[in-house]
Amino acid sequence: MNKQELEAIIPHRNSMLLIDEATKTSETTSVGKKYITGKEWFLDGHFPGNPVVPGVILCEMMAQASSVIIAEVSAASIPYFTGIDKAKFKNKVLPGDTFEIKCELTRNRGIFYFITGKGYVNGKLSAQAEFSFAMVPRESAEKAE
């Protein structure tokens, strides 16, 4: 999926749509990519003269890449982040890098989906985390607003 196709399944838009592409590789797995150009807004102040992609942004990228696993459910629902667990950051992600993401659905309980994500640069693990999402029906989410 390219950015336009991703916009059909997740509510993020510029400047919060943070991945460039994602593909569902099986019923429970997906892969995604973000090409770090050095011009991203989150690098402006993190850190001046020494830009490093923030860990929280890496987590958001992994979560967005995982969305294609649950795309069929998200057609009628909005995925809300409900948790991030066991986040670890092993190596820096820098301008010029391609952040390659691998995600796996580990379980589903009602409207809750649990996914693990790992991000790599040149085959080397950079970040990993466990995510949970609540798939809230669009009608319910719109009424709450």
N, C-alpha and C positions, 0 to 999 in steps of 0.2 A: 504494500500500500504506500502511495505517496502522500504528501501532506494534505492534498485535497480529499483523498479517500479517508484519511485518518480523521479529518474534520467531520465526516459523516457519522463516526462512532464515538468520538469523545468531544466534550464541550469546549476544549481549549482552542484559543485563537492566538494570533500574534499579540504579544510577545511571549505567551506561555505555552504555545505548541512547540515543544523542545526537541522533537525527533524529526529526522528527515525521511525515514522510511521504516516500515515494519511489515513482517510477513508471518502468518500463522503457518507453522511447519507441521503440526499434527493437532489432534483434538485438545492436547494439553500443553503445547509448547509454541513459543514464538521467538523470533529474532528481530532486532531492530538496529538502526544505525543513526548516529549523529556525527556529522562532520564538523569539527571544531575549527572555525575559520580564524578566530581571534577578534572578530568584530561583534561578538555576542554581548548583549547588555550586561550580563552578570559578570563579565570579565573587567568591566570599567573600574571597579573598585576592589577587585579580589584577585590579585593585589597589584596596585600600580607599579609598573616596571617588572613585575613577576606574575603574569596572569596564570591562575590555576582555577579550573572549574570547581565551584563549591560542592561539597558533599551532598547538601540538600538538593542541589540541581541534578546531580547524578542520580539520586533516588527518584526524583520526578521523571527523569528520562527513562529509567527502568520501568517505573509504573506505567508511563504512557506506552511503552513498547509492549507491555503485557496486555494492554487493552484489546489487542486483536484476538487474543484467546477467547475473550468473552464478548466479542462483537455482536453475536446473534442476540445475546441477552441485552446488550446496551442499546439495541435498536429501539426497544420499548422502555428503556430505563436510563437513568443517569448514574454513572459510577462515581460514588463518593469515597474518598480515601478514609478508612477508619483506623488504620494503624500501620506503623513501620516498626519492625523488630529486627534485632540482631544486625543492624547496619554496621558495616566495616569498610574502611577505606584503606586500600593496600598500596596503591601507586597513584601518582598525580596524573591528571588528564590535562593536557596543555594544548595551546593553539597549534594547529597542524595535525593533531591526532584524529583518528576515527574511533569513536567510542562504540564498540560492538556489544550488543546486549542480547543475552539469552534468558528467557523467562519460562517458568513451568508452573502450571496450575497444580497445586498440591492437594487441595480439597475444596469442597463446596458444601455449605450448610445453609439451606434456605436462600435468603438474598445475599448471604455473605460468601465471598470468594477469597481464597488464600493462595498467594502466588509468590514464588521465590524469583529473584532477579540477580543476575551477575553481569557485570560490565567489564569488558576487556579492551586493552589497547595493544595491538601487535601480538595478540595471543596471551598477554600477561594480565592476570586478574587485577583490576583497579578498584572495583567496588562490588559489594554484595549486600542484599537485604531481603527480608521477608515482608510482604505487603498484605493488607487485607482491604477489601472494598465492600461497600454495601451497594447493591444495585436497586436504587429507589425508582419505582415506576414514575415515568415522566409526569403523569397527571398529579400524583401526590407531591412531587417536587415543585411543580408549578403553583399548586395551591398554597404551599408553605411560603412562597415568596410573596 
